[in-house]
Amino acid sequence: MVQLEAYGSWEEALARLGESRKALLTLLQGADPTWLTTPLREGAWTPLMVAEHIALVEASTARVLRRLRRMRAGEALPPVQAVPGEYKDGKPQAPEGVRPQGGMGLEEVLALLARARAALLEEAAQADPHHPATFPHPFFGELNALGWVRAAAYHEAHHLEGLQGAS
């Protein structure tokens, strides 16, 4: 199991996000267009779909940070049922809301990544990484804002490593 604490303090996790995004953009922008649209292995996503998935997860993380901020402010929010993550052959599977649709070109994916990162950073700027309010993550359980930012840093780095190994 991944130890999210390894992704450090709030500042360290945000710095890791910056580093992994720079590397991801360099990889995508310098890649052969055929590689970008070819599944990484049989039945797998293409590199562009992986990048789309990263953006969807970051947009979702931004919404979670917004919810945690609203909880911190004392707003009464309806409870959310925790949906545990699913595994296939021992590997975590992307929850339905963050599965890529595919069919996007490089420029569309880059724009989606930029919008999702901007939303994440905007919410992170207003978050309290030490407030005890939590929201359930499908694989890591109850996480506060710091946990969610660490999970985002882990997530992008994990997929970047897979893409770098396949390029």
Phi and psi in degrees as a GROMACS rama.xvg file:
@    title "Ramachandran Plot"
@    xaxis  label "Phi"
@    yaxis  label "Psi"
@TYPE xy
-69.5628  136.474  VAL-2
-99.475  100.462  GLN-3
-61.9838  -25.4381  LEU-4
-58.7158  -25.3098  GLU-5
-64.0479  -15.7329  ALA-6
-87.4257  7.34144  TYR-7
78.4089  -162.025  GLY-8
-71.183  175.509  SER-9
-53.8946  -50.0356  TRP-10
-63.8671  -41.127  GLU-11
-65.725  -41.5899  GLU-12
-64.3808  -41.6557  ALA-13
-66.0471  -38.3717  LEU-14
-63.8775  -40.6738  ALA-15
-61.5981  -39.6702  ARG-16
-60.3279  -41.9085  LEU-17
-62.9755  -42.4878  GLY-18
-66.5875  -44.6905  GLU-19
-68.6074  -34.0572  SER-20
-66.9733  -40.8565  ARG-21
-59.6829  -45.0781  LYS-22
-66.3926  -39.5951  ALA-23
-63.6472  -45.745  LEU-24
-64.0134  -40.3547  LEU-25
-60.9463  -43.8449  THR-26
-63.6913  -49.2002  LEU-27
-65.1039  -44.8309  LEU-28
-71.8106  -23.2981  GLN-29
-98.0461  2.53377  GLY-30
-83.1286  154.624  ALA-31
-65.3604  130.056  ASP-32
-55.5244  -31.9101  PRO-33
-66.609  -40.8521  THR-34
-61.481  -39.7539  TRP-35
-60.2207  -28.3178  LEU-36
-110.827  11.6991  THR-37
-106.451  128.175  THR-38
-54.002  141.702  PRO-39
-64.4871  -27.7977  LEU-40
-161.654  172.601  ARG-41
-57.3116  127.437  GLU-42
80.5331  1.32842  GLY-43
-96.3926  171.589  ALA-44
-77.0113  160.385  TRP-45
-80.9866  163.582  THR-46
-55.85  -38.2179  PRO-47
-65.8089  -35.3457  LEU-48
-68.7963  -36.9406  MET-49
-61.5803  -44.8104  VAL-50
-65.1418  -38.9835  ALA-51
-60.6782  -43.468  GLU-52
-60.5245  -43.8865  HIS-53
-57.4101  -44.8086  ILE-54
-64.1597  -41.823  ALA-55
-62.7554  -39.8171  LEU-56
-66.0502  -41.5162  VAL-57
-66.2664  -37.9643  GLU-58
-63.9018  -40.0836  ALA-59
-65.1249  -41.5243  SER-60
-62.296  -39.3953  THR-61
-61.2109  -41.1412  ALA-62
-65.0774  -37.6715  ARG-63
-65.1542  -44.6396  VAL-64
-60.8321  -37.4013  LEU-65
-63.8481  -43.4319  ARG-66
-62.6622  -43.4491  ARG-67
-62.5226  -37.2686  LEU-68
-65.079  -41.705  ARG-69
-65.9654  -37.2736  ARG-70
-65.0973  -42.4218  MET-71
-60.5403  -33.4613  ARG-72
-78.7807  -1.85265  ALA-73
90.0788  7.64444  GLY-74
-69.4986  133.824  GLU-75
-81.8672  113.326  ALA-76
-112.72  146.951  LEU-77
-64.4287  145.251  PRO-78
-64.5945  152.724  PRO-79
-115.608  130.813  VAL-80
-75.154  126.586  GLN-81
-70.8284  129.183  ALA-82
-112.889  109.934  VAL-83
-65.8563  147.481  PRO-84
-68.6233  155.473  GLY-85
-106.298  150.34  GLU-86
-120.606  146.126  TYR-87
-134.012  123.81  LYS-88
53.0912  36.9326  ASP-89
79.9585  0.699392  GLY-90
-108.42  136.901  LYS-91
-64.9627  139.725  PRO-92
-104.87  140.608  GLN-93
-62.6813  129.143  ALA-94
-59.7699  155.522  PRO-95
-51.0662  -43.7886  GLU-96
-68.1038  -12.5248  GLY-97
-121.996  20.4312  VAL-98
-84.5509  131.996  ARG-99
-69.7425  148.329  PRO-100
-88.0009  -27.2824  GLN-101
79.3543  178.416  GLY-102
84.0497  0.412954  GLY-103
-90.0593  147.337  MET-104
-84.7688  173.29  GLY-105
-58.2007  -47.3058  LEU-106
-62.8115  -38.0748  GLU-107
-65.3717  -41.8095  GLU-108
-66.83  -41.5498  VAL-109
-61.8374  -39.7492  LEU-110
-66.5569  -40.2462  ALA-111
-63.526  -43.6997  LEU-112
-59.8566  -42.6845  LEU-113
-65.1106  -44.0182  ALA-114
-64.6713  -43.5062  ARG-115
-65.1252  -42.195  ALA-116
-65.9316  -40.4865  ARG-117
-61.3492  -43.3826  ALA-118
-64.0434  -42.3745  ALA-119
-62.3881  -47.0373  LEU-120
-67.4531  -35.0484  LEU-121
-62.6664  -45.42  GLU-122
-69.7847  -37.5676  GLU-123
-62.5995  -35.6136  ALA-124
-64.4666  -23.4388  ALA-125
-102.95  -1.96529  GLN-126
-83.5559  158.613  ALA-127
-112.593  105.503  ASP-128
-65.2146  -13.0227  PRO-129
-111.388  -0.204318  HIS-130
-66.8128  141.43  HIS-131
-75.7414  -7.44148  PRO-132
-58.8828  137.491  ALA-133
-129.628  164.444  THR-134
-142.929  139.553  PHE-135
-72.8325  129.987  PRO-136
-95.368  140.741  HIS-137
-62.1197  -24.6769  PRO-138
-115.305  -27.1543  PHE-139
-105.569  -1.1708  PHE-140
78.7366  -155.56  GLY-141
-68.211  124.427  GLU-142
-129.67  142.306  LEU-143
-86.8845  -173.629  ASN-144
-57.3602  -43.4501  ALA-145
-60.2064  -43.7738  LEU-146
-60.6019  -40.5803  GLY-147
-67.685  -38.0277  TRP-148
-69.5539  -39.4147  VAL-149
-61.3915  -42.0593  ARG-150
-62.4784  -39.4366  ALA-151
-64.2364  -41.2295  ALA-152
-63.9611  -44.4893  ALA-153
-60.3124  -46.7934  TYR-154
-58.7474  -50.2244  HIS-155
-65.4666  -42.3435  GLU-156
-61.8621  -39.3166  ALA-157
-60.6801  -49.5694  HIS-158
-70.7591  -34.996  HIS-159
-61.3746  -42.6597  LEU-160
-59.6184  -43.1505  GLU-161
-63.6488  -40.4285  GLY-162
-68.1313  -41.6068  LEU-163
-63.2536  -37.0233  GLN-164
-69.3522  -22.4842  GLY-165
-99.508  -7.28573  ALA-166
